[in-house]
Amino acid sequence: MSRLQAEHLYKVFGRRPDEAVRRLEAGADRDELRADGTTAAVIDASFSVEPGQIFVVMGLSGSGKSTLLRMLNGLLEPTAGRVLFDGEDLTALSPRELRRVRSHKISMVFQHFALFPHRSVLENAAYGLEVQGVPRAERERRAAEALELCGLGGWEKSWPDELSGGMQQRVGLARALATDADLLLMDESFSALDPLIRRDMQDQLLELQKRLKKTIVFITHDLNEAMRLGDRIAVMRDGRIVQLGSAEDILVRPANDYVASFIQDVDRSRVLTAGAIMADPDTVLGVGDLRTAADVLAAAPAAVPRDTPIAELFTPCSTSGVAVAVTDDAGELVGVVTRATLLAALAEPAAGTTAAGTQEAGTQVAGTTAVSTTVDTTQEAARA
């Protein structure tokens, strides 16, 4: 069962919101409602987040991403639709029940740190536990452990104004982790940081995720950040989710021209993997002395797992005319990456290759199959 589910969420501000939802369902757009003094912040948003997954919602300012996040933990009540957390309908809970869920099961990390200046680092990290009514000795112990996880061991007695921006954000992250909440909501949490510090925080989050396996919804306007962090990504525009899928899905098969414009500056070599661009081993059998899978493995300049970024394939591809072997966990050959395939994968999608339409709940763009089109065009080169 999915840890978190959003089902046909709408959020409308202004007059007669229920009527506005009916108009949107009938095909009206945002601009038509705005002319009547009504703002549709989120329109028919549906998705699911699996346990241990980082789900990124990416969009420009005004796209509705932060409004969507606030509906997930009940800070904003949806005009229509519902939010399920571990099968429980949060939109049906009383205010008291919702506060209980928020204090024990959901934590939030804010963009601007939201630290108490009159509390020490340890006291700030322990604040969520204090709200829960956890005894002081236990909450200080758990807060200290969370600070250690976030690289702030030894800073417990310091004050927030003595810390750098990156360190203050680590305190905010430690506060969220200390409660041991099942779900972390992160609203532009790294956006206020300098680029180098921001990347350090991304590294920190990914490292913590390997150990803690939290379920995370992360909001950002930066596609590079979304690609780096997200197991799955939802791209929003004008209140709607216009594409839903993995980083590779979005990169190789953008849903429309709007998404395609975002991915132009993404470093494809850091996002695409060997498994996404590999061709069938049969494409190189019969080339030279390659007759069997064993021959390919023996002659390949490198054997890599599916999840290897293609940036790591340039050196082996440049030193040998034989394809790089892609293997499974058992070391069996599952695919090959030729020099021509690697170079073709770096090209941006050609005009007219975007996937049609908005993605529905729970579906993904068939991005990895899109790469096979690129592979097909290079098979002759692979045999040459």
Number of C-alpha atoms within 10 A of each C-alpha: 10 13 18 22 23 22 17 18 22 28 26 21 15 13 13 11 19 14 11 26 21 12 14 18 12 9 9 13 15 19 13 15 20 13 9 11 12 18 20 25 20 29 25 20 22 23 21 20 22 16 17 17 18 24 25 30 28 29 27 15 12 14 20 24 30 22 19 23 20 16 22 25 23 18 13 14 18 21 19 18 16 20 25 18 21 14 12 13 13 21 20 12 13 10 12 9 11 16 16 13 18 17 16 17 16 22 25 24 24 18 17 17 20 13 22 14 11 11 15 18 30 27 24 24 31 29 22 22 25 18 11 13 10 15 10 13 9 13 23 21 14 22 29 25 18 26 27 15 19 22 15 19 13 11 19 19 11 14 19 22 14 11 15 12 19 19 20 21 27 25 31 25 26 28 29 26 29 24 26 19 18 19 25 21 23 22 21 20 23 26 17 15 17 12 11 10 16 19 15 14 21 17 14 15 15 17 14 15 16 10 9 12 15 19 22 26 23 26 27 23 19 15 23 20 20 25 25 16 19 24 19 24 28 27 28 23 20 20 23 24 27 21 29 27 24 22 24 25 24 28 26 31 26 27 24 17 14 13 21 21 10 17 19 13 11 15 14 23 17 15 19 25 21 25 23 24 28 26 27 17 18 14 18 26 16 11 14 10 11 17 13 14 18 12 12 24 22 13 18 20 19 17 23 21 19 20 14 17 18 23 17 14 22 14 11 17 20 11 9 15 15 25 28 27 29 27 19 15 8 6 13 15 20 17 27 28 28 27 21 18 24 24 14 16 22 15 12 16 19 10 8 9 15 19 19 14 10 15 20 17 18 13 13 17 23 17 21 20 15 21 24 18 11 22 25 13 13 21 17 12 13 20 14 10
